[in-house]
Amino acid sequence: MGFPAALDHLVYAVPDLAEGTTGFEELTGVRPVPGGRHPVGSANTLVALTRDGARAPHYLEVIGPDPERADPGPVRVFGLSSLDRPHLATFAVGVTDLPGAVKRARAAGHDPGDAEPWSRATPDGGRLRWSLAKKESGRYPDPVPFLIDWGATPQPGLGDLPTLELVSVRAEHPDPEEAGRALSALGVELDLVEGPEPLLEAVLHGPKGEVVLR
């Protein structure tokens, strides 16, 4: 088992950000640090993911509704509006030419969504900016990733974050051929097998030993 070579970050969605961050710390022994707040009403905390003991451009975001958002209504990204328990929702793969990657994926039979600018306010008052192509899935977990292009912004996984070792990523899907075609159109290789429900699973290693996150 392994994980996608172009992995940018894993998305661990939680109904409550404070509780989800504490729960992640209890599970792994590492506490994610505040990342920032998104205009769509979500907020996140982050840990970097090392590979073979070395820093790599990978991280994990614990994402949930922003408790300080102006609109206290449902947050409609990553299934947060209907989420009742934490789970590994999906992942992002990094690209350097997002419009080109979208065009190639569509030509290969998968529409990843339009390239759009995104941003988040950081705890120190700054703002990170990037672009992504993401169609909101009708069902999470979703083993088909979205695309992200950081442009001139430093990738957060290489920043000053607490770390966990990423051992592997795997997925299950009721129709692995369909999901596999989408992955192939994105140029993503993933350990994918048939299962009764969509599932995304990551194995992490840290102070509490090996942990399975799903």
C-alpha positions as CSV (number, residue, x, y, z in Angstrom):
1,M,0.0,0.0,0.0
2,G,1.0,3.6,-0.5
3,F,-0.5,6.9,-1.3
4,P,-1.0,9.2,-4.3
5,A,2.3,10.7,-5.5
6,A,0.6,14.1,-6.1
7,L,-1.2,14.1,-2.7
8,D,-1.5,17.6,-1.4
9,H,-3.7,17.1,1.7
10,L,-6.2,14.9,3.4
11,V,-9.6,16.3,4.5
12,Y,-10.8,15.1,7.9
13,A,-14.3,16.6,8.3
14,V,-15.9,17.1,11.7
15,P,-19.2,18.4,12.9
16,D,-17.6,20.7,15.5
17,L,-14.1,22.0,15.0
18,A,-13.0,22.3,18.6
19,E,-14.3,18.8,19.5
20,G,-12.9,17.4,16.3
21,T,-9.5,18.8,16.9
22,T,-9.4,17.5,20.5
23,G,-10.6,14.1,19.3
24,F,-7.9,13.9,16.7
25,E,-5.3,14.8,19.4
26,E,-6.7,12.0,21.7
27,L,-6.5,9.5,18.8
28,T,-3.0,10.4,17.5
29,G,-1.2,12.2,20.3
30,V,-0.7,15.3,18.1
31,R,-2.8,18.4,18.3
32,P,-3.5,20.2,15.0
33,V,-2.9,23.9,15.1
34,P,-5.2,26.6,13.9
35,G,-5.1,27.1,10.1
36,G,-7.6,29.7,9.3
37,R,-11.2,30.6,8.3
38,H,-12.7,30.3,4.9
39,P,-15.3,32.7,3.4
40,V,-17.6,29.7,2.8
41,G,-18.1,29.4,6.5
42,S,-15.6,26.6,7.4
43,A,-12.4,26.8,9.4
44,N,-9.6,24.3,9.9
45,T,-6.7,23.1,12.0
46,L,-3.6,21.5,10.5
47,V,-0.9,18.9,11.0
48,A,1.9,18.2,8.5
49,L,2.4,14.7,7.2
50,T,5.9,13.4,6.8
51,R,7.0,10.6,4.4
52,D,9.6,8.1,5.3
53,G,10.7,10.3,8.2
54,A,11.2,13.4,6.0
55,R,9.1,16.5,5.5
56,A,7.0,16.4,2.4
57,P,4.4,18.7,0.8
58,H,1.5,16.9,2.5
59,Y,-0.7,17.9,5.4
60,L,-4.0,17.0,7.0
61,E,-6.7,19.5,7.7
62,V,-9.4,19.0,10.3
63,I,-12.2,21.0,8.9
64,G,-15.6,22.0,10.4
65,P,-18.0,24.8,10.6
66,D,-16.3,28.1,11.7
67,P,-17.7,28.8,15.2
68,E,-17.2,32.5,14.5
69,R,-18.9,32.7,11.1
70,A,-21.2,35.6,10.5
71,D,-24.0,33.3,9.1
72,P,-24.6,30.5,11.6
73,G,-26.5,28.4,9.0
74,P,-25.3,25.1,7.4
75,V,-21.8,25.1,5.9
76,R,-22.2,23.4,2.5
77,V,-18.7,22.1,1.8
78,F,-17.4,18.6,2.4
79,G,-20.9,17.5,3.6
80,L,-20.5,19.5,6.8
81,S,-24.2,20.6,6.7
82,S,-25.3,17.0,7.4
83,L,-22.3,15.5,9.1
84,D,-23.0,13.7,12.4
85,R,-19.5,12.2,13.1
86,P,-15.9,12.9,12.1
87,H,-14.6,11.1,9.1
88,L,-11.9,11.2,6.4
89,A,-14.0,12.9,3.7
90,T,-11.7,13.2,0.7
91,F,-8.3,14.5,-0.4
92,A,-6.7,17.0,-2.7
93,V,-4.0,16.5,-5.3
94,G,-1.6,19.3,-6.2
95,V,-1.2,20.7,-9.7
96,T,0.8,23.6,-11.2
97,D,-1.5,24.4,-14.1
98,L,-5.0,24.1,-12.8
99,P,-6.9,25.2,-16.0
100,G,-4.8,22.8,-18.0
101,A,-5.4,20.0,-15.5
102,V,-9.2,20.6,-15.6
103,K,-9.1,20.6,-19.4
104,R,-7.2,17.3,-19.5
105,A,-9.5,15.6,-17.0
106,R,-12.6,16.7,-19.0
107,A,-11.1,15.3,-22.2
108,A,-10.5,12.0,-20.4
109,G,-14.1,11.8,-19.2
110,H,-14.2,13.4,-15.7
111,D,-15.3,16.9,-14.8
112,P,-13.5,18.0,-11.7
113,G,-15.3,21.4,-11.6
114,D,-14.2,24.9,-12.7
115,A,-11.0,26.5,-11.6
116,E,-11.9,29.0,-8.9
117,P,-9.9,31.3,-6.6
118,W,-10.1,30.5,-2.9
119,S,-8.6,32.0,0.3
120,R,-8.5,31.8,4.0
121,A,-7.7,34.3,6.8
122,T,-4.9,33.1,9.0
123,P,-4.7,33.5,12.8
124,D,-1.9,36.1,12.4
125,G,-4.2,38.3,10.3
126,G,-2.7,37.3,7.0
127,R,-4.5,35.6,4.1
128,L,-3.5,32.6,2.0
129,R,-4.7,32.4,-1.6
130,W,-4.9,29.4,-3.9
131,S,-7.0,28.0,-6.7
132,L,-9.0,24.8,-6.8
133,A,-11.3,22.8,-8.9
134,K,-13.9,21.1,-6.7
135,K,-17.4,19.9,-7.4
136,E,-19.2,19.3,-4.1
137,S,-19.8,15.5,-3.9
138,G,-23.3,14.2,-3.3
139,R,-21.8,11.6,-1.0
140,Y,-18.9,11.5,1.4
141,P,-16.5,9.9,1.9
142,D,-15.4,10.5,-1.7
143,P,-12.3,8.7,-2.9
144,V,-12.1,10.9,-6.0
145,P,-10.0,14.0,-5.1
146,F,-10.3,17.6,-6.0
147,L,-7.5,19.6,-7.6
148,I,-5.5,22.4,-5.9
149,D,-2.9,24.9,-7.2
150,W,-1.1,27.0,-4.6
151,G,0.5,29.3,-7.2
152,A,2.9,31.6,-5.4
153,T,1.6,30.7,-1.9
154,P,3.9,28.4,0.1
155,Q,2.3,25.0,0.5
156,P,1.1,24.7,4.2
157,G,2.5,21.2,4.7
158,L,6.1,22.6,4.6
159,G,5.3,25.2,7.2
160,D,5.8,25.3,10.9
161,L,3.3,22.6,11.9
162,P,3.2,19.6,14.2
163,T,3.8,16.4,12.3
164,L,2.6,12.8,11.9
165,E,4.0,10.2,9.6
166,L,1.8,9.2,6.7
167,V,2.0,5.4,6.1
168,S,-0.6,4.8,3.5
169,V,-3.9,5.8,2.0
170,R,-6.5,3.4,0.6
171,A,-10.2,3.5,-0.6
172,E,-13.2,1.4,-1.1
173,H,-16.2,2.1,-3.5
174,P,-19.3,0.1,-4.5
175,D,-18.3,0.8,-8.1
176,P,-14.5,0.8,-8.2
177,E,-14.5,0.8,-12.0
178,E,-16.4,4.1,-12.1
179,A,-14.3,5.7,-9.4
180,G,-11.2,4.3,-11.1
181,R,-12.0,6.0,-14.3
182,A,-12.3,9.3,-12.6
183,L,-9.0,8.7,-10.8
184,S,-7.4,7.8,-14.1
185,A,-8.7,11.0,-15.7
186,L,-7.0,13.0,-13.0
187,G,-3.8,11.0,-13.3
188,V,-4.1,9.7,-9.7
189,E,-3.1,6.2,-8.6
190,L,-4.9,5.0,-5.4
191,D,-5.2,1.7,-3.7
192,L,-8.9,1.2,-4.5
193,V,-11.1,-2.0,-4.0
194,E,-14.8,-2.8,-4.0
195,G,-16.7,-2.2,-0.8
196,P,-20.3,-1.8,0.3
197,E,-19.9,1.9,0.9
198,P,-17.5,4.6,-0.2
199,L,-14.5,4.7,2.2
200,L,-11.3,6.6,2.5
201,E,-8.7,5.3,5.0
202,A,-5.3,6.7,6.0
203,V,-2.8,5.0,8.3
204,L,-0.8,7.5,10.4
205,H,2.1,6.9,12.8
206,G,2.8,9.2,15.8
207,P,3.3,9.3,19.5
208,K,0.4,6.8,20.0
209,G,1.8,4.4,17.5
210,E,0.0,3.4,14.3
211,V,-3.5,4.9,13.9
212,V,-6.2,4.1,11.3
213,L,-8.2,7.2,10.3
214,R,-11.4,6.7,8.3
